[in-house]
Amino acid sequence: MSPTSGNVARAASLFLSFVFGVVGLGLNANAFVKSNNQKSAVLRVAPRGTSIDIDDSDVFNSGAAVTAFCGVLALASGVSLGLLLLSLRSERSRERSLATRTLPWQGTVLSLSTAGLFAALVAMTDFVANREAKVTASVNGVAVPTAVLQSLQRALGVTTVYHEISYLKLAAILPWIAFLFGATSSVLSFTSARAVLDDERSDSTSTEGIGEEKNGNVRAEERRV
């Protein structure tokens, strides 16, 4: 298979989709680790008899979804890119390679993972931009006022506002680049599949035309005889 401009564009898009899918996966995994470490640090300095509950389930659940879809997108992009590169190196240009036969499936998997990533990112971006973790605490069963909790947070140098936490902002922003290249990779895969199908129909029509022409020539020769 020759390296046409369409194949080059699809290879570049798949490569960037793979790279930023891995980046999004890593950033969200890092966010989970740092978030858990901060929670543990707060709980360690709490006086005995103090009960603290930090509810960040909104951003945690959406972040888990972003992590999963980034991983799926990176895997699908990596497999598609590998198949494409192998097909470009193949010398058997007349035979349909595995990369060509599976183009519709590649486009389907890429589009589904991209759509899932989009939905997860919309939720996570909204949470990071507009929400904060809900913190409640009590000492020997007596609830601690919100004002006291806020002053303690400032003293400890921590914040519950999501958009003020750098690793959460990165985890919410950079995966959008993975979404962008996932979308372009999906479109280019479906476009390539359509082009291959059109070529096959064209070849089939040409073959039938040549066959009919040969049959006509044979019949003409038989009439002369």
TAVEN-V106398 format. One record per pair of residues at least 24 apart in sequence whose C-alpha atoms are under 10 Angstrom apart, sorted by the first residue. I is the first residue (numbers start at 1). J is the second residue. If there is no record, write none. Layout:
I;J
I;J
//
This chain:
1;84
1;85
1;86
1;87
1;88
1;89
1;90
1;91
1;92
1;93
1;94
1;95
1;96
1;97
1;100
2;87
2;88
2;89
2;90
2;91
2;93
3;84
3;85
3;87
3;88
3;89
4;88
6;188
6;189
6;191
6;192
6;195
7;84
7;85
7;88
7;188
7;189
7;192
8;84
8;85
8;88
9;184
9;185
9;188
10;80
10;81
10;84
10;181
10;184
10;185
10;186
10;187
10;188
10;189
10;191
10;192
11;77
11;78
11;80
11;81
11;82
11;84
11;85
11;185
11;188
11;189
12;81
12;181
12;185
13;77
13;81
13;178
13;180
13;181
13;182
13;183
13;184
13;185
13;186
13;188
14;73
14;74
14;76
14;77
14;78
14;79
14;80
14;81
14;82
14;84
14;110
14;178
14;181
14;182
14;183
14;184
14;185
14;186
14;188
14;189
15;74
15;77
15;78
15;80
15;81
15;82
15;181
15;182
15;185
16;74
16;77
16;78
16;177
16;178
16;180
16;181
16;182
16;185
17;70
17;73
17;74
17;75
17;76
17;77
17;78
17;81
17;110
17;114
17;175
17;177
17;178
17;179
17;180
17;181
17;182
17;183
17;184
17;185
18;70
18;71
18;72
18;73
18;74
18;75
18;76
18;77
18;78
18;79
18;80
18;81
18;178
18;181
18;182
19;73
19;74
19;77
19;78
19;177
19;178
19;181
20;70
20;71
20;73
20;74
20;174
20;175
20;176
20;177
20;178
20;179
20;180
20;181
20;182
21;66
21;67
21;68
21;69
21;70
21;71
21;72
21;73
21;74
21;75
21;76
21;77
21;78
21;117
21;174
21;175
21;176
21;177
21;178
21;179
21;181
21;182
22;67
22;70
22;71
22;72
22;73
22;74
22;75
22;175
22;178
23;67
23;70
23;71
23;74
23;171
23;174
23;175
23;177
23;178
24;66
24;67
24;68
24;69
24;70
24;71
24;74
24;170
24;171
24;172
24;173
24;174
24;175
24;176
24;177
24;178
24;179
25;63
25;64
25;66
25;67
25;68
25;69
25;70
25;71
25;72
25;73
25;74
25;171
25;175
26;67
26;70
26;71
26;171
27;63
27;67
27;167
27;168
27;169
27;170
27;171
27;172
27;173
27;174
27;175
28;60
28;63
28;64
28;65
28;66
28;67
28;68
28;70
28;167
28;168
28;170
28;171
28;172
28;175
29;63
29;64
29;67
29;171
30;167
30;168
30;171
31;60
31;63
31;165
31;166
31;167
31;168
31;169
31;170
31;171
32;60
32;63
32;64
32;167
32;168
32;171
34;167
34;168
35;60
35;165
35;167
35;168
38;158
38;159
39;158
41;156
42;152
42;153
42;156
42;158
45;156
46;137
46;139
47;139
48;139
48;140
49;138
49;139
49;140
49;141
50;137
50;138
50;139
50;140
50;141
50;142
50;143
50;144
51;136
51;137
51;138
51;139
51;140
51;141
51;142
51;143
51;144
52;135
52;136
52;137
52;138
52;139
52;143
52;144
53;133
53;134
53;135
53;136
53;137
53;138
54;133
54;134
54;135
54;136
54;137
54;160
55;132
55;133
55;134
55;135
55;136
55;160
56;127
56;131
56;132
56;133
56;134
56;135
56;160
56;162
57;133
57;134
58;123
58;124
58;127
58;128
58;131
58;132
58;133
59;123
59;124
59;125
59;126
59;127
59;128
59;131
59;132
59;133
59;162
59;168
59;172
60;124
60;127
61;120
61;123
61;124
62;119
62;120
62;121
62;122
62;123
62;124
62;125
62;127
62;172
63;120
63;121
63;123
63;124
63;125
63;127
63;168
63;171
63;172
64;120
64;124
65;116
65;117
65;119
65;120
65;121
65;123
65;124
66;116
66;117
66;118
66;119
66;120
66;121
66;122
66;123
66;124
66;171
66;172
66;175
67;117
67;120
67;121
67;171
67;175
68;113
68;116
68;117
68;120
69;112
69;113
69;114
69;115
69;116
69;117
69;118
69;119
69;120
69;121
69;175
69;179
70;113
70;114
70;116
70;117
70;175
70;176
70;178
70;179
70;182
71;113
71;117
72;109
72;110
72;112
72;113
72;114
72;116
72;117
73;109
73;110
73;111
73;112
73;113
73;114
73;116
73;117
73;178
73;179
73;181
73;182
74;110
74;113
74;178
74;182
75;110
76;106
76;107
76;109
76;110
76;113
76;182
77;106
77;107
77;109
77;110
77;181
77;182
77;185
77;186
79;106
80;105
80;106
80;107
80;110
80;185
80;189
81;185
96;196
99;193
100;189
100;192
100;193
100;196
100;197
101;193
101;196
101;197
102;189
102;193
103;186
103;188
103;189
103;190
103;191
103;192
103;193
103;194
103;196
104;186
104;189
104;190
104;191
104;192
104;193
104;194
105;189
105;190
105;193
106;185
106;186
106;189
106;190
106;193
107;182
107;183
107;185
107;186
107;187
107;188
107;189
107;190
107;191
107;192
107;193
108;186
108;187
108;189
108;190
109;186
110;182
110;183
110;184
110;185
110;186
110;187
110;189
111;179
111;182
111;183
111;184
111;185
111;186
111;187
111;189
111;190
112;182
112;183
112;186
113;179
113;182
113;183
113;186
114;178
114;179
114;180
114;181
114;182
114;183
114;184
114;185
114;186
115;179
115;182
115;183
116;179
117;175
117;176
117;178
117;179
117;182
118;175
118;176
118;178
118;179
118;180
118;182
118;183
120;172
121;171
121;172
121;173
121;175
121;176
121;179
122;172
122;176
123;172
124;168
124;169
124;171
124;172
124;173
125;163
125;168
125;169
125;171
125;172
125;173
125;176
126;172
127;161
127;162
127;163
127;172
128;161
128;162
128;163
128;164
128;165
128;168
128;169
128;171
128;172
128;173
129;161
129;162
129;163
129;164
129;168
129;169
129;172
130;161
130;162
130;163
131;160
131;161
131;162
131;163
132;159
132;160
132;161
132;162
132;163
132;164
133;159
133;160
133;161
133;162
134;160
134;161
135;160
//
